[in-house]
């Protein structure tokens, strides 16, 4: 298990996740189709060339969000999370395009006991995703219900 228990997190702790992901055309098209998102912005190259400020298709923001959080799991919550409680303040300040490479960092913003589940704690993470030019392309806060360290 790669994830950390509630007691192992520290306020202000920053994880620079080693896993990176180059986003392909297939990733974007399959994800958009799988999630029933027919937006021309993600699927229609000619429309994007002629009708948008970007001149090319934009990666589906839900895919960006999923990759950003997913990349963080191995270092933070894999095997130690009980549940995701929510995602807040999701922002996409710059678009991602096919061929862009995503890197992610995570900061621990808050640690608190769970009032309803004393065997668990709640961690608030801020995930930040950057493209290969170190431009911020996405960020969100994620609340996770975490296991406490087992008593020996």
Number of C-alpha atoms within 10 A of each C-alpha: 9 12 18 21 20 24 13 10 15 14 13 13 11 16 15 13 16 12 12 16 15 14 19 14 16 10 14 23 18 12 17 20 13 10 10 9 14 13 11 13 21 23 22 15 15 14 15 18 14 11 12 13 8 13 14 20 24 21 25 21 19 13 15 21 21 10 19 26 23 13 22 24 19 17 17 22 24 16 15 20 22 15 13 14 13 11 16 13 10 15 15 17 11 12 18 21 20 16 13 17 18 25 24 25 19 26 18 20 17 15 19 12 16 14 10 8 10 10 13 22 22 24 26 21 25 22 23 23 24 21 21 13 9 11 13 19 21 23 24 20 21 20 20 23 23 25 22 19 14 7 4 3
